[in-house]
Amino acid sequence: MPSTRIPGPPGLPLIGSMFDLTRDPLRACLDAQREYGDVVRFTAGPPGLRAEFYMVFSPDGVQQVLAGQAANFRKENAIYEEVRISLGNGLLTAQDGDYQRQRRLIQPLFTRKRVDGYADAIGIESQALVERWAAVPDGVVDTVGELSRFALRTVARILFGTDVEAAIEVVRTSFPALGEYIMDRGFAPVRIPRQWPTPGNRKALTAQTELYRICDEIIARRRSQGQADEAEDLLGLLAAARGEGGEQLDASELRDQVLVFLLAGHETTATSLTFALHLLALHPEQRKRAQQEVDGVLADGRRPVAADLEALPYLTRVLKEAMRLYPAAGLVGRRAVAECEIDGQRIPAGADVIVSPWVTHRHPDHWENPAVFDPERFTPEREAARHRYAWYPFGGGPRACIGQHFSMLESVLTLAALLRAFDLEAIDTVVPVGQTLTLQAEGPVRVRLAAR
Ligand code: HEM
């Protein structure tokens, strides 16, 4: 019988590790792995009301949670429950029959061939970004806001067939506010009813109302632009979809999808791009090598196309290494339905289980000098020799990220366009990060650009 006494930090007498988990869950998890090993139990809250969280860090354990025993690990943990209340029942949160129906419907948008077709839009948007940056008088840009706007514009153009310029600021402030609220509640032993007019509840409700309004506007604008049912983007597919009895998605189901894709499709890619550029700005040797590769591929000054991805293996390695050090989803949660064994430890039925790319990507048994930026870790030979779940920024198993290829294509082509145009120098050499719904830089990530 596996062990039942899973080790973990004692935390403070009355609240356990509640503050550590809400203030800086990435640090709390990393410290816990170093001290207690690959399966760790955290407690949060006073005795009698104590919540427990089981963290799993080893690649083997992660594989069990996300893939091998996926049916036992459902998206019903505290954080996913909060996400579902805030963001609805779209593809990220739905389960069972609802999920199967949605995934079948949406999958055709993410086939490799289809995604390669998005390269044109990516090329146009990244060219506009280069021009915008070239016009900045002192050459200093804060990549956080800039790349978040860029990723939002790109995903909206491709998936919703509309531009979201007017919505950008609302989306950029509302998602983080809601994300923080979701994480606070997700790790709280007792959740205050959402209807109570506390400052936190009011702020979250305002953010949610604003986001709903933006999604409804996106849908309405697209409808007014023409026949949504005929277009071949996300809104067109969803609007044209019919169930077995001929029923259509209603307005709120449509909005839930828009909301999920707005979130999942822009914050994550923006984070990867931001940190890839930051790391390149900090490491001249790797930057020069990436620039040489880009110059060879895009020598004639043309816009990058999908086929260039294969011709940019070094830049792809840089991106993968940036996603190792800064995985946009630093924590991924589930609820264990039945008691099970993970990595030799007994996880009880009903347990809130969290895996952490942030921690596994720094696991000393799987990564030599894990703090060092080294794109060479991702040569094909070294990748093939590594555990499949030592690196999993896109999750894995049946609920792996649907936007994986889209995101890699967007990031590599955009980095190529930027590296061809500019040389970079990091202004903020140390960037603190935090985790709300996604990993966030907690401060500016500025670079000084020089035209090449
Ligand atoms: C660097 C970029 C990205 C990262 C790191 C990332 C990460 C992830 C992860 C870890 C999951 C699994 C969550 C879980 O198992 O609980 C996921 C799921 C998902 N992602 Fe991404 N993602 C990225 C980009 C995108 C993009 C560009 C889109 C859409 C255009 C997208 C849409 C989704 C959706 C809809 C799901 C749910 C899929 C399902 O359950 O079937 N993601 N993503």
Boltz pocket constraint, residues with backbone or C-beta under 6 A from the ligand:
constraints:
  - pocket:
      binder: B
      contacts: [[A, 91], [A, 92], [A, 93], [A, 103], [A, 155], [A, 260], [A, 261], [A, 264], [A, 265], [A, 266], [A, 268], [A, 269], [A, 272], [A, 327], [A, 328], [A, 329], [A, 332], [A, 333], [A, 392], [A, 393], [A, 394], [A, 395], [A, 396], [A, 398], [A, 399], [A, 400], [A, 401], [A, 402], [A, 403], [A, 404], [A, 406], [A, 407]]
      max_distance: 6.0
